[in-house]
């Protein structure tokens, strides 16, 4: 009689042990980082079309900010000229800019400024991933016209 009792005890212990909760295994995956907000962020231009953009020592950083309030104002620095205008956000990550007004100072990098303003005005969509903003334009909102990284606004 002791063998069936021993068998029942071992079986019960094994079944209960298999139901015990266990600590989740550690993973090497990092949690997905939340995207930086589109509005109210100081976006520093890093790429225009297929060309990398660097800020020369004697120039100001090229950037874009979109107001966090309902005014939908856009502003930024195109090199030595500042610009301002309005933007419209619609469904499906659609983004467009009104014609942008800028100051008209003569600059050595005026061609880059013109390309930057044209890229903004040609924007039809955007993609936001982490701290990177990509503006897309023609054809059909699939071509990256400008790429930005979240930065820190100068004091």
PLY file of the C-alpha trace (Angstrom):
ply
format ascii 1.0
element vertex 155
property float x
property float y
property float z
element edge 154
property int vertex1
property int vertex2
end_header
0.00 0.00 0.00
2.88 2.35 0.46
3.81 2.31 -3.23
0.46 3.73 -4.48
0.56 6.44 -1.76
4.14 7.31 -2.67
3.21 7.37 -6.39
0.22 9.66 -5.71
2.36 12.03 -3.62
5.08 12.28 -6.29
2.52 12.77 -9.08
0.70 15.48 -7.14
3.95 17.28 -6.33
5.01 17.15 -9.99
1.67 18.55 -11.20
1.69 21.36 -8.65
5.29 22.20 -9.47
4.50 22.55 -13.16
1.75 25.09 -12.36
4.01 27.27 -10.24
4.63 30.76 -11.56
8.11 31.50 -12.76
9.98 34.76 -13.21
10.05 35.83 -16.85
13.32 35.16 -18.57
15.49 38.22 -19.09
15.71 39.42 -22.66
18.29 41.52 -24.41
15.62 43.48 -26.26
15.36 47.14 -25.46
11.88 48.59 -25.10
10.64 50.59 -28.07
11.43 54.24 -27.58
8.58 56.67 -27.87
8.72 59.00 -30.81
9.70 62.60 -30.15
6.64 64.84 -30.61
6.34 66.44 -34.03
5.11 69.73 -32.58
7.20 71.81 -30.22
10.46 70.02 -31.00
13.60 71.77 -32.26
14.32 69.75 -35.44
17.91 70.08 -36.73
18.37 69.46 -40.47
20.85 66.63 -41.18
19.99 65.66 -44.73
18.50 67.50 -47.68
17.45 65.14 -50.45
20.36 62.70 -50.74
22.97 65.13 -49.39
24.19 65.35 -45.81
23.98 68.83 -44.30
26.65 70.13 -41.94
26.75 73.48 -40.22
29.92 75.46 -40.97
31.55 77.22 -38.04
30.55 80.67 -39.38
26.88 79.75 -39.94
23.80 79.09 -37.87
22.29 75.63 -37.47
19.52 74.85 -39.95
16.39 73.91 -38.05
12.61 73.74 -38.08
10.03 74.04 -35.32
6.29 73.48 -35.56
4.21 75.25 -32.91
2.75 73.09 -30.18
-0.38 75.26 -29.98
-3.27 75.62 -32.40
-1.64 78.46 -34.38
0.02 75.92 -36.72
2.98 78.23 -37.23
6.25 76.93 -38.60
9.56 78.73 -38.24
13.23 78.04 -38.54
16.67 78.96 -39.71
17.77 78.29 -43.27
21.44 79.27 -42.74
21.67 83.01 -42.35
18.02 83.76 -43.13
15.12 82.93 -40.86
11.80 81.73 -42.25
8.22 81.61 -41.05
4.88 80.30 -42.30
2.06 77.92 -41.48
1.67 74.18 -41.68
-1.29 71.83 -42.05
-1.54 68.35 -40.56
-4.10 65.92 -41.94
-4.84 62.22 -41.56
-2.36 59.52 -42.59
0.74 61.54 -41.65
0.04 64.22 -44.23
1.93 67.47 -43.70
2.14 70.54 -45.88
3.51 74.05 -45.55
2.12 77.32 -46.82
4.51 79.44 -48.87
7.24 80.36 -46.39
8.46 83.93 -45.94
12.10 84.56 -45.13
14.49 87.39 -44.52
16.61 88.29 -47.56
20.18 88.68 -46.35
22.93 87.79 -48.83
24.65 84.59 -47.78
27.42 82.41 -49.16
25.16 79.33 -48.93
22.07 80.88 -50.51
21.63 77.92 -52.90
21.34 75.56 -49.92
18.79 77.87 -48.29
16.70 77.90 -51.46
16.79 74.08 -51.68
15.80 73.82 -48.01
12.80 76.17 -48.36
11.74 74.40 -51.58
11.93 71.01 -49.85
9.71 72.25 -47.02
7.18 73.75 -49.43
7.16 70.50 -51.45
6.45 68.33 -48.41
3.30 66.19 -48.54
3.90 63.62 -45.77
6.12 62.94 -42.78
7.55 59.94 -40.91
8.50 60.08 -37.26
10.68 57.38 -35.66
12.32 57.97 -32.29
14.16 61.28 -32.59
14.22 61.33 -36.40
11.78 63.25 -38.60
11.66 62.59 -42.33
9.75 64.88 -44.66
8.51 63.27 -47.85
7.51 64.83 -51.15
6.98 63.99 -54.81
6.42 61.57 -56.33
3.34 60.56 -54.34
4.89 61.45 -50.99
7.48 58.68 -51.13
10.77 60.52 -51.64
12.64 61.81 -48.57
13.19 65.52 -49.19
14.64 66.34 -45.76
15.67 64.51 -42.61
15.96 66.02 -39.15
17.03 64.92 -35.67
15.62 66.32 -32.46
18.04 68.82 -31.01
18.32 71.38 -28.27
17.35 74.94 -29.05
20.07 77.48 -28.30
19.44 79.74 -25.31
0 1
1 2
2 3
3 4
4 5
5 6
6 7
7 8
8 9
9 10
10 11
11 12
12 13
13 14
14 15
15 16
16 17
17 18
18 19
19 20
20 21
21 22
22 23
23 24
24 25
25 26
26 27
27 28
28 29
29 30
30 31
31 32
32 33
33 34
34 35
35 36
36 37
37 38
38 39
39 40
40 41
41 42
42 43
43 44
44 45
45 46
46 47
47 48
48 49
49 50
50 51
51 52
52 53
53 54
54 55
55 56
56 57
57 58
58 59
59 60
60 61
61 62
62 63
63 64
64 65
65 66
66 67
67 68
68 69
69 70
70 71
71 72
72 73
73 74
74 75
75 76
76 77
77 78
78 79
79 80
80 81
81 82
82 83
83 84
84 85
85 86
86 87
87 88
88 89
89 90
90 91
91 92
92 93
93 94
94 95
95 96
96 97
97 98
98 99
99 100
100 101
101 102
102 103
103 104
104 105
105 106
106 107
107 108
108 109
109 110
110 111
111 112
112 113
113 114
114 115
115 116
116 117
117 118
118 119
119 120
120 121
121 122
122 123
123 124
124 125
125 126
126 127
127 128
128 129
129 130
130 131
131 132
132 133
133 134
134 135
135 136
136 137
137 138
138 139
139 140
140 141
141 142
142 143
143 144
144 145
145 146
146 147
147 148
148 149
149 150
150 151
151 152
152 153
153 154
